[in-house]
Each structure stands twice: as structure tokens, then as C-alpha cells.
């Protein structure tokens, strides 16, 4: 993996971690169970993507 590709993966990891954190924080503030469920699913998706990128390292 080139240094440029490594920088891309590191950047992508940071973005996915940020999105996951934002989803978790938003989920904790929601009262509508249907919306909570949707945001929880989004958080899980970002976690899966994070793990996929992390696996590249």
C-alpha cells in the first residue's frame, strides 16, 4: 500500500468514526423509537464500514 493510499484509509477511518459517534449521540437524544431504530442501523453500518477499512491495515 502506498503512503497516499494509507492516508486515504486513515482519513476514511476518521470519517467513519465521526459518523458513528454522531449517530450514537443523535440516537440518545431521540424519543421516537422508529427514528432511534433507523439511526441505530446507520451507526451499525458505519461501524461495519470502519471495520472493513481497518481490516485493510
CHARMM internal coordinates of N, CA and C (Angstrom, degrees):
IC EDIT
DIST 1 N 1 CA 1.4394
DIST 1 CA 1 C 1.5286
ANGL 1 N 1 CA 1 C 107.39
DIST 1 C 2 N 1.3239
ANGL 1 CA 1 C 2 N 115.74
DIHE 1 N 1 CA 1 C 2 N 130.97
DIST 2 N 2 CA 1.4604
ANGL 1 C 2 N 2 CA 119.83
DIHE 1 CA 1 C 2 N 2 CA -179.97
DIST 2 CA 2 C 1.5266
ANGL 2 N 2 CA 2 C 109.71
DIHE 1 C 2 N 2 CA 2 C -74.64
DIST 2 C 3 N 1.3200
ANGL 2 CA 2 C 3 N 115.39
DIHE 2 N 2 CA 2 C 3 N 165.09
DIST 3 N 3 CA 1.4688
ANGL 2 C 3 N 3 CA 119.31
DIHE 2 CA 2 C 3 N 3 CA 179.56
DIST 3 CA 3 C 1.5290
ANGL 3 N 3 CA 3 C 110.64
DIHE 2 C 3 N 3 CA 3 C -64.81
DIST 3 C 4 N 1.3288
ANGL 3 CA 3 C 4 N 117.11
DIHE 3 N 3 CA 3 C 4 N -33.82
DIST 4 N 4 CA 1.4663
ANGL 3 C 4 N 4 CA 120.23
DIHE 3 CA 3 C 4 N 4 CA 178.47
DIST 4 CA 4 C 1.5296
ANGL 4 N 4 CA 4 C 110.54
DIHE 3 C 4 N 4 CA 4 C -67.44
DIST 4 C 5 N 1.3166
ANGL 4 CA 4 C 5 N 117.18
DIHE 4 N 4 CA 4 C 5 N -41.11
DIST 5 N 5 CA 1.4603
ANGL 4 C 5 N 5 CA 121.03
DIHE 4 CA 4 C 5 N 5 CA 177.66
DIST 5 CA 5 C 1.5284
ANGL 5 N 5 CA 5 C 110.63
DIHE 4 C 5 N 5 CA 5 C -65.37
DIST 5 C 6 N 1.3158
ANGL 5 CA 5 C 6 N 116.71
DIHE 5 N 5 CA 5 C 6 N -39.08
DIST 6 N 6 CA 1.4579
ANGL 5 C 6 N 6 CA 120.78
DIHE 5 CA 5 C 6 N 6 CA 177.87
DIST 6 CA 6 C 1.5276
ANGL 6 N 6 CA 6 C 110.92
DIHE 5 C 6 N 6 CA 6 C -62.87
DIST 6 C 7 N 1.3285
ANGL 6 CA 6 C 7 N 116.60
DIHE 6 N 6 CA 6 C 7 N -40.90
DIST 7 N 7 CA 1.4664
ANGL 6 C 7 N 7 CA 120.50
DIHE 6 CA 6 C 7 N 7 CA 176.99
DIST 7 CA 7 C 1.5216
ANGL 7 N 7 CA 7 C 110.87
DIHE 6 C 7 N 7 CA 7 C -62.46
DIST 7 C 8 N 1.3321
ANGL 7 CA 7 C 8 N 116.68
DIHE 7 N 7 CA 7 C 8 N -38.70
DIST 8 N 8 CA 1.4585
ANGL 7 C 8 N 8 CA 120.48
DIHE 7 CA 7 C 8 N 8 CA 178.09
DIST 8 CA 8 C 1.5269
ANGL 8 N 8 CA 8 C 110.33
DIHE 7 C 8 N 8 CA 8 C -63.01
DIST 8 C 9 N 1.3168
ANGL 8 CA 8 C 9 N 116.79
DIHE 8 N 8 CA 8 C 9 N -45.19
DIST 9 N 9 CA 1.4678
ANGL 8 C 9 N 9 CA 120.69
DIHE 8 CA 8 C 9 N 9 CA -179.43
DIST 9 CA 9 C 1.5280
ANGL 9 N 9 CA 9 C 110.18
DIHE 8 C 9 N 9 CA 9 C -64.29
DIST 9 C 10 N 1.3177
ANGL 9 CA 9 C 10 N 117.45
DIHE 9 N 9 CA 9 C 10 N -42.35
DIST 10 N 10 CA 1.4677
ANGL 9 C 10 N 10 CA 120.74
DIHE 9 CA 9 C 10 N 10 CA 178.01
DIST 10 CA 10 C 1.5246
ANGL 10 N 10 CA 10 C 110.87
DIHE 9 C 10 N 10 CA 10 C -61.62
DIST 10 C 11 N 1.3223
ANGL 10 CA 10 C 11 N 116.56
DIHE 10 N 10 CA 10 C 11 N -41.75
DIST 11 N 11 CA 1.4639
ANGL 10 C 11 N 11 CA 121.56
DIHE 10 CA 10 C 11 N 11 CA 178.39
DIST 11 CA 11 C 1.5297
ANGL 11 N 11 CA 11 C 110.35
DIHE 10 C 11 N 11 CA 11 C -64.31
DIST 11 C 12 N 1.3229
ANGL 11 CA 11 C 12 N 116.23
DIHE 11 N 11 CA 11 C 12 N -43.95
DIST 12 N 12 CA 1.4601
ANGL 11 C 12 N 12 CA 120.66
DIHE 11 CA 11 C 12 N 12 CA 179.24
DIST 12 CA 12 C 1.5341
ANGL 12 N 12 CA 12 C 110.67
DIHE 11 C 12 N 12 CA 12 C -63.29
DIST 12 C 13 N 1.3316
ANGL 12 CA 12 C 13 N 117.41
DIHE 12 N 12 CA 12 C 13 N -39.52
DIST 13 N 13 CA 1.4626
ANGL 12 C 13 N 13 CA 121.10
DIHE 12 CA 12 C 13 N 13 CA 176.68
DIST 13 CA 13 C 1.5257
ANGL 13 N 13 CA 13 C 110.88
DIHE 12 C 13 N 13 CA 13 C -59.67
DIST 13 C 14 N 1.3229
ANGL 13 CA 13 C 14 N 115.78
DIHE 13 N 13 CA 13 C 14 N -44.51
DIST 14 N 14 CA 1.4635
ANGL 13 C 14 N 14 CA 120.42
DIHE 13 CA 13 C 14 N 14 CA 179.49
DIST 14 CA 14 C 1.5160
ANGL 14 N 14 CA 14 C 111.95
DIHE 13 C 14 N 14 CA 14 C -62.05
DIST 14 C 15 N 1.3321
ANGL 14 CA 14 C 15 N 116.52
DIHE 14 N 14 CA 14 C 15 N -41.93
DIST 15 N 15 CA 1.4630
ANGL 14 C 15 N 15 CA 120.21
DIHE 14 CA 14 C 15 N 15 CA 179.47
DIST 15 CA 15 C 1.5269
ANGL 15 N 15 CA 15 C 111.38
DIHE 14 C 15 N 15 CA 15 C -65.72
DIST 15 C 16 N 1.3002
ANGL 15 CA 15 C 16 N 116.83
DIHE 15 N 15 CA 15 C 16 N -44.32
DIST 16 N 16 CA 1.4554
ANGL 15 C 16 N 16 CA 119.81
DIHE 15 CA 15 C 16 N 16 CA -178.89
DIST 16 CA 16 C 1.5226
ANGL 16 N 16 CA 16 C 111.24
DIHE 15 C 16 N 16 CA 16 C -65.69
DIST 16 C 17 N 1.3221
ANGL 16 CA 16 C 17 N 117.19
DIHE 16 N 16 CA 16 C 17 N -38.94
DIST 17 N 17 CA 1.4669
ANGL 16 C 17 N 17 CA 120.72
DIHE 16 CA 16 C 17 N 17 CA 177.40
DIST 17 CA 17 C 1.5303
ANGL 17 N 17 CA 17 C 110.10
DIHE 16 C 17 N 17 CA 17 C -63.68
DIST 17 C 18 N 1.3299
ANGL 17 CA 17 C 18 N 116.15
DIHE 17 N 17 CA 17 C 18 N -41.32
DIST 18 N 18 CA 1.4691
ANGL 17 C 18 N 18 CA 121.13
DIHE 17 CA 17 C 18 N 18 CA 178.21
DIST 18 CA 18 C 1.5333
ANGL 18 N 18 CA 18 C 110.59
DIHE 17 C 18 N 18 CA 18 C -62.04
DIST 18 C 19 N 1.3420
ANGL 18 CA 18 C 19 N 116.82
DIHE 18 N 18 CA 18 C 19 N -47.38
DIST 19 N 19 CA 1.4632
ANGL 18 C 19 N 19 CA 120.52
DIHE 18 CA 18 C 19 N 19 CA -179.62
DIST 19 CA 19 C 1.5275
ANGL 19 N 19 CA 19 C 110.84
DIHE 18 C 19 N 19 CA 19 C -62.23
DIST 19 C 20 N 1.3135
ANGL 19 CA 19 C 20 N 116.22
DIHE 19 N 19 CA 19 C 20 N -40.03
DIST 20 N 20 CA 1.4628
ANGL 19 C 20 N 20 CA 120.60
DIHE 19 CA 19 C 20 N 20 CA 179.24
DIST 20 CA 20 C 1.5309
ANGL 20 N 20 CA 20 C 110.20
DIHE 19 C 20 N 20 CA 20 C -63.41
DIST 20 C 21 N 1.3197
ANGL 20 CA 20 C 21 N 116.70
DIHE 20 N 20 CA 20 C 21 N -43.31
DIST 21 N 21 CA 1.4622
ANGL 20 C 21 N 21 CA 121.44
DIHE 20 CA 20 C 21 N 21 CA 179.10
DIST 21 CA 21 C 1.5251
ANGL 21 N 21 CA 21 C 110.75
DIHE 20 C 21 N 21 CA 21 C -63.72
DIST 21 C 22 N 1.3157
ANGL 21 CA 21 C 22 N 116.87
DIHE 21 N 21 CA 21 C 22 N -44.56
DIST 22 N 22 CA 1.4585
ANGL 21 C 22 N 22 CA 120.68
DIHE 21 CA 21 C 22 N 22 CA 179.83
DIST 22 CA 22 C 1.5272
ANGL 22 N 22 CA 22 C 111.41
DIHE 21 C 22 N 22 CA 22 C -62.71
DIST 22 C 23 N 1.3200
ANGL 22 CA 22 C 23 N 116.46
DIHE 22 N 22 CA 22 C 23 N -41.08
DIST 23 N 23 CA 1.4689
ANGL 22 C 23 N 23 CA 120.11
DIHE 22 CA 22 C 23 N 23 CA 177.95
DIST 23 CA 23 C 1.5234
ANGL 23 N 23 CA 23 C 110.57
DIHE 22 C 23 N 23 CA 23 C -62.85
DIST 23 C 24 N 1.3153
ANGL 23 CA 23 C 24 N 117.06
DIHE 23 N 23 CA 23 C 24 N -43.71
DIST 24 N 24 CA 1.4635
ANGL 23 C 24 N 24 CA 120.68
DIHE 23 CA 23 C 24 N 24 CA -179.61
DIST 24 CA 24 C 1.5201
ANGL 24 N 24 CA 24 C 111.42
DIHE 23 C 24 N 24 CA 24 C -63.20
DIST 24 C 25 N 1.3208
ANGL 24 CA 24 C 25 N 116.37
DIHE 24 N 24 CA 24 C 25 N -43.66
DIST 25 N 25 CA 1.4654
ANGL 24 C 25 N 25 CA 119.91
DIHE 24 CA 24 C 25 N 25 CA 179.24
DIST 25 CA 25 C 1.5170
ANGL 25 N 25 CA 25 C 111.24
DIHE 24 C 25 N 25 CA 25 C -65.23
DIST 25 C 26 N 1.3186
ANGL 25 CA 25 C 26 N 116.46
DIHE 25 N 25 CA 25 C 26 N -40.81
DIST 26 N 26 CA 1.4634
ANGL 25 C 26 N 26 CA 120.57
DIHE 25 CA 25 C 26 N 26 CA 179.31
DIST 26 CA 26 C 1.5202
ANGL 26 N 26 CA 26 C 110.35
DIHE 25 C 26 N 26 CA 26 C -66.07
DIST 26 C 27 N 1.3137
ANGL 26 CA 26 C 27 N 116.49
DIHE 26 N 26 CA 26 C 27 N -42.37
DIST 27 N 27 CA 1.4579
ANGL 26 C 27 N 27 CA 121.24
DIHE 26 CA 26 C 27 N 27 CA -179.81
DIST 27 CA 27 C 1.5286
ANGL 27 N 27 CA 27 C 110.91
DIHE 26 C 27 N 27 CA 27 C -58.46
DIST 27 C 28 N 1.3184
ANGL 27 CA 27 C 28 N 116.93
DIHE 27 N 27 CA 27 C 28 N -38.95
DIST 28 N 28 CA 1.4651
ANGL 27 C 28 N 28 CA 120.73
DIHE 27 CA 27 C 28 N 28 CA -179.34
DIST 28 CA 28 C 1.5253
ANGL 28 N 28 CA 28 C 112.67
DIHE 27 C 28 N 28 CA 28 C -68.66
DIST 28 C 29 N 1.3258
ANGL 28 CA 28 C 29 N 117.03
DIHE 28 N 28 CA 28 C 29 N -21.56
DIST 29 N 29 CA 1.4640
ANGL 28 C 29 N 29 CA 119.95
DIHE 28 CA 28 C 29 N 29 CA -179.24
DIST 29 CA 29 C 1.5226
ANGL 29 N 29 CA 29 C 113.06
DIHE 28 C 29 N 29 CA 29 C -93.21
DIST 29 C 30 N 1.3209
ANGL 29 CA 29 C 30 N 116.93
DIHE 29 N 29 CA 29 C 30 N -14.94
DIST 30 N 30 CA 1.4607
ANGL 29 C 30 N 30 CA 120.30
DIHE 29 CA 29 C 30 N 30 CA -177.32
DIST 30 CA 30 C 1.5199
ANGL 30 N 30 CA 30 C 111.44
DIHE 29 C 30 N 30 CA 30 C -79.28
DIST 30 C 31 N 1.3230
ANGL 30 CA 30 C 31 N 115.40
DIHE 30 N 30 CA 30 C 31 N 146.20
DIST 31 N 31 CA 1.4526
ANGL 30 C 31 N 31 CA 120.13
DIHE 30 CA 30 C 31 N 31 CA 176.85
DIST 31 CA 31 C 1.5239
ANGL 31 N 31 CA 31 C 111.33
DIHE 30 C 31 N 31 CA 31 C -109.38
DIST 31 C 32 N 1.3119
ANGL 31 CA 31 C 32 N 117.28
DIHE 31 N 31 CA 31 C 32 N -23.38
DIST 32 N 32 CA 1.4584
ANGL 31 C 32 N 32 CA 121.91
DIHE 31 CA 31 C 32 N 32 CA 178.91
DIST 32 CA 32 C 1.5330
ANGL 32 N 32 CA 32 C 108.90
DIHE 31 C 32 N 32 CA 32 C -75.21
DIST 32 C 33 N 1.3207
ANGL 32 CA 32 C 33 N 116.42
DIHE 32 N 32 CA 32 C 33 N 118.86
DIST 33 N 33 CA 1.4620
ANGL 32 C 33 N 33 CA 120.94
DIHE 32 CA 32 C 33 N 33 CA -175.65
DIST 33 CA 33 C 1.5235
ANGL 33 N 33 CA 33 C 112.89
DIHE 32 C 33 N 33 CA 33 C -63.92
DIST 33 C 34 N 1.3095
ANGL 33 CA 33 C 34 N 117.48
DIHE 33 N 33 CA 33 C 34 N -33.64
DIST 34 N 34 CA 1.4600
ANGL 33 C 34 N 34 CA 120.51
DIHE 33 CA 33 C 34 N 34 CA 179.50
DIST 34 CA 34 C 1.5327
ANGL 34 N 34 CA 34 C 110.67
DIHE 33 C 34 N 34 CA 34 C -67.13
DIST 34 C 35 N 1.3224
ANGL 34 CA 34 C 35 N 116.23
DIHE 34 N 34 CA 34 C 35 N -43.36
DIST 35 N 35 CA 1.4675
ANGL 34 C 35 N 35 CA 120.24
DIHE 34 CA 34 C 35 N 35 CA 176.87
DIST 35 CA 35 C 1.5206
ANGL 35 N 35 CA 35 C 111.13
DIHE 34 C 35 N 35 CA 35 C -66.58
DIST 35 C 36 N 1.3172
ANGL 35 CA 35 C 36 N 116.42
DIHE 35 N 35 CA 35 C 36 N -39.90
DIST 36 N 36 CA 1.4641
ANGL 35 C 36 N 36 CA 120.42
DIHE 35 CA 35 C 36 N 36 CA 177.67
DIST 36 CA 36 C 1.5182
ANGL 36 N 36 CA 36 C 110.68
DIHE 35 C 36 N 36 CA 36 C -58.28
DIST 36 C 37 N 1.3122
ANGL 36 CA 36 C 37 N 115.43
DIHE 36 N 36 CA 36 C 37 N -43.34
DIST 37 N 37 CA 1.4574
ANGL 36 C 37 N 37 CA 120.81
DIHE 36 CA 36 C 37 N 37 CA -179.65
DIST 37 CA 37 C 1.5289
ANGL 37 N 37 CA 37 C 110.75
DIHE 36 C 37 N 37 CA 37 C -63.54
DIST 37 C 38 N 1.3179
ANGL 37 CA 37 C 38 N 116.81
DIHE 37 N 37 CA 37 C 38 N -42.53
DIST 38 N 38 CA 1.4606
ANGL 37 C 38 N 38 CA 121.09
DIHE 37 CA 37 C 38 N 38 CA 178.88
DIST 38 CA 38 C 1.5231
ANGL 38 N 38 CA 38 C 111.17
DIHE 37 C 38 N 38 CA 38 C -63.24
DIST 38 C 39 N 1.3234
ANGL 38 CA 38 C 39 N 117.09
DIHE 38 N 38 CA 38 C 39 N -45.58
DIST 39 N 39 CA 1.4594
ANGL 38 C 39 N 39 CA 121.11
DIHE 38 CA 38 C 39 N 39 CA -179.11
DIST 39 CA 39 C 1.5272
ANGL 39 N 39 CA 39 C 110.26
DIHE 38 C 39 N 39 CA 39 C -67.87
DIST 39 C 40 N 1.3175
ANGL 39 CA 39 C 40 N 117.29
DIHE 39 N 39 CA 39 C 40 N -34.80
DIST 40 N 40 CA 1.4646
ANGL 39 C 40 N 40 CA 120.27
DIHE 39 CA 39 C 40 N 40 CA 176.76
DIST 40 CA 40 C 1.5329
ANGL 40 N 40 CA 40 C 109.80
DIHE 39 C 40 N 40 CA 40 C -64.27
DIST 40 C 41 N 1.3108
ANGL 40 CA 40 C 41 N 116.46
DIHE 40 N 40 CA 40 C 41 N -39.57
DIST 41 N 41 CA 1.4656
ANGL 40 C 41 N 41 CA 120.43
DIHE 40 CA 40 C 41 N 41 CA 177.29
DIST 41 CA 41 C 1.5300
ANGL 41 N 41 CA 41 C 110.86
DIHE 40 C 41 N 41 CA 41 C -63.98
DIST 41 C 42 N 1.3269
ANGL 41 CA 41 C 42 N 116.42
DIHE 41 N 41 CA 41 C 42 N -40.92
DIST 42 N 42 CA 1.4674
ANGL 41 C 42 N 42 CA 120.10
DIHE 41 CA 41 C 42 N 42 CA 176.83
DIST 42 CA 42 C 1.5243
ANGL 42 N 42 CA 42 C 110.75
DIHE 41 C 42 N 42 CA 42 C -62.28
DIST 42 C 43 N 1.3203
ANGL 42 CA 42 C 43 N 116.50
DIHE 42 N 42 CA 42 C 43 N -41.76
DIST 43 N 43 CA 1.4540
ANGL 42 C 43 N 43 CA 120.99
DIHE 42 CA 42 C 43 N 43 CA 178.72
DIST 43 CA 43 C 1.5240
ANGL 43 N 43 CA 43 C 110.73
DIHE 42 C 43 N 43 CA 43 C -61.48
DIST 43 C 44 N 1.3178
ANGL 43 CA 43 C 44 N 116.53
DIHE 43 N 43 CA 43 C 44 N -42.33
DIST 44 N 44 CA 1.4641
ANGL 43 C 44 N 44 CA 120.84
DIHE 43 CA 43 C 44 N 44 CA 179.19
DIST 44 CA 44 C 1.5297
ANGL 44 N 44 CA 44 C 110.57
DIHE 43 C 44 N 44 CA 44 C -65.21
DIST 44 C 45 N 1.3387
ANGL 44 CA 44 C 45 N 116.39
DIHE 44 N 44 CA 44 C 45 N -39.18
DIST 45 N 45 CA 1.4667
ANGL 44 C 45 N 45 CA 120.26
DIHE 44 CA 44 C 45 N 45 CA 177.91
DIST 45 CA 45 C 1.5223
ANGL 45 N 45 CA 45 C 110.91
DIHE 44 C 45 N 45 CA 45 C -61.42
DIST 45 C 46 N 1.3337
ANGL 45 CA 45 C 46 N 116.47
DIHE 45 N 45 CA 45 C 46 N -43.43
DIST 46 N 46 CA 1.4624
ANGL 45 C 46 N 46 CA 119.85
DIHE 45 CA 45 C 46 N 46 CA 179.11
DIST 46 CA 46 C 1.5255
ANGL 46 N 46 CA 46 C 110.94
DIHE 45 C 46 N 46 CA 46 C -66.77
DIST 46 C 47 N 1.3082
ANGL 46 CA 46 C 47 N 116.76
DIHE 46 N 46 CA 46 C 47 N -34.30
DIST 47 N 47 CA 1.4589
ANGL 46 C 47 N 47 CA 120.58
DIHE 46 CA 46 C 47 N 47 CA 176.75
DIST 47 CA 47 C 1.5303
ANGL 47 N 47 CA 47 C 110.52
DIHE 46 C 47 N 47 CA 47 C -64.81
DIST 47 C 48 N 1.3122
ANGL 47 CA 47 C 48 N 116.22
DIHE 47 N 47 CA 47 C 48 N -41.37
DIST 48 N 48 CA 1.4679
ANGL 47 C 48 N 48 CA 120.94
DIHE 47 CA 47 C 48 N 48 CA 178.43
DIST 48 CA 48 C 1.5246
ANGL 48 N 48 CA 48 C 110.68
DIHE 47 C 48 N 48 CA 48 C -64.43
DIST 48 C 49 N 1.3126
ANGL 48 CA 48 C 49 N 116.62
DIHE 48 N 48 CA 48 C 49 N -43.21
DIST 49 N 49 CA 1.4653
ANGL 48 C 49 N 49 CA 121.13
DIHE 48 CA 48 C 49 N 49 CA 178.66
DIST 49 CA 49 C 1.5280
ANGL 49 N 49 CA 49 C 109.78
DIHE 48 C 49 N 49 CA 49 C -63.28
DIST 49 C 50 N 1.3488
ANGL 49 CA 49 C 50 N 116.12
DIHE 49 N 49 CA 49 C 50 N -42.13
DIST 50 N 50 CA 1.4633
ANGL 49 C 50 N 50 CA 120.88
DIHE 49 CA 49 C 50 N 50 CA 178.31
DIST 50 CA 50 C 1.5262
ANGL 50 N 50 CA 50 C 109.81
DIHE 49 C 50 N 50 CA 50 C -57.89
DIST 50 C 51 N 1.3218
ANGL 50 CA 50 C 51 N 116.39
DIHE 50 N 50 CA 50 C 51 N -47.82
DIST 51 N 51 CA 1.4655
ANGL 50 C 51 N 51 CA 120.51
DIHE 50 CA 50 C 51 N 51 CA -179.29
DIST 51 CA 51 C 1.5289
ANGL 51 N 51 CA 51 C 111.50
DIHE 50 C 51 N 51 CA 51 C -62.49
DIST 51 C 52 N 1.3314
ANGL 51 CA 51 C 52 N 116.95
DIHE 51 N 51 CA 51 C 52 N -35.99
DIST 52 N 52 CA 1.4611
ANGL 51 C 52 N 52 CA 120.83
DIHE 51 CA 51 C 52 N 52 CA 178.41
DIST 52 CA 52 C 1.5279
ANGL 52 N 52 CA 52 C 110.68
DIHE 51 C 52 N 52 CA 52 C -64.78
DIST 52 C 53 N 1.3288
ANGL 52 CA 52 C 53 N 116.21
DIHE 52 N 52 CA 52 C 53 N -46.28
DIST 53 N 53 CA 1.4695
ANGL 52 C 53 N 53 CA 119.40
DIHE 52 CA 52 C 53 N 53 CA 178.00
DIST 53 CA 53 C 1.5284
ANGL 53 N 53 CA 53 C 110.72
DIHE 52 C 53 N 53 CA 53 C -64.99
DIST 53 C 54 N 1.3299
ANGL 53 CA 53 C 54 N 116.22
DIHE 53 N 53 CA 53 C 54 N -41.02
DIST 54 N 54 CA 1.4707
ANGL 53 C 54 N 54 CA 120.27
DIHE 53 CA 53 C 54 N 54 CA -179.56
DIST 54 CA 54 C 1.5249
ANGL 54 N 54 CA 54 C 110.57
DIHE 53 C 54 N 54 CA 54 C -61.67
DIST 54 C 55 N 1.3205
ANGL 54 CA 54 C 55 N 115.58
DIHE 54 N 54 CA 54 C 55 N -35.20
DIST 55 N 55 CA 1.4537
ANGL 54 C 55 N 55 CA 121.42
DIHE 54 CA 54 C 55 N 55 CA 179.06
DIST 55 CA 55 C 1.5275
ANGL 55 N 55 CA 55 C 112.40
DIHE 54 C 55 N 55 CA 55 C -63.84
DIST 55 C 56 N 1.3199
ANGL 55 CA 55 C 56 N 117.21
DIHE 55 N 55 CA 55 C 56 N -23.30
DIST 56 N 56 CA 1.4577
ANGL 55 C 56 N 56 CA 120.96
DIHE 55 CA 55 C 56 N 56 CA 178.43
DIST 56 CA 56 C 1.5317
ANGL 56 N 56 CA 56 C 111.28
DIHE 55 C 56 N 56 CA 56 C -69.78
DIST 56 C 57 N 1.3172
ANGL 56 CA 56 C 57 N 115.39
DIHE 56 N 56 CA 56 C 57 N -23.74
DIST 57 N 57 CA 1.4655
ANGL 56 C 57 N 57 CA 118.44
DIHE 56 CA 56 C 57 N 57 CA -179.08
DIST 57 CA 57 C 1.4987
ANGL 57 N 57 CA 57 C 109.19
DIHE 56 C 57 N 57 CA 57 C -80.37
END
COOR INIT
IC SEED 1 N 1 CA 1 C
IC BUILD
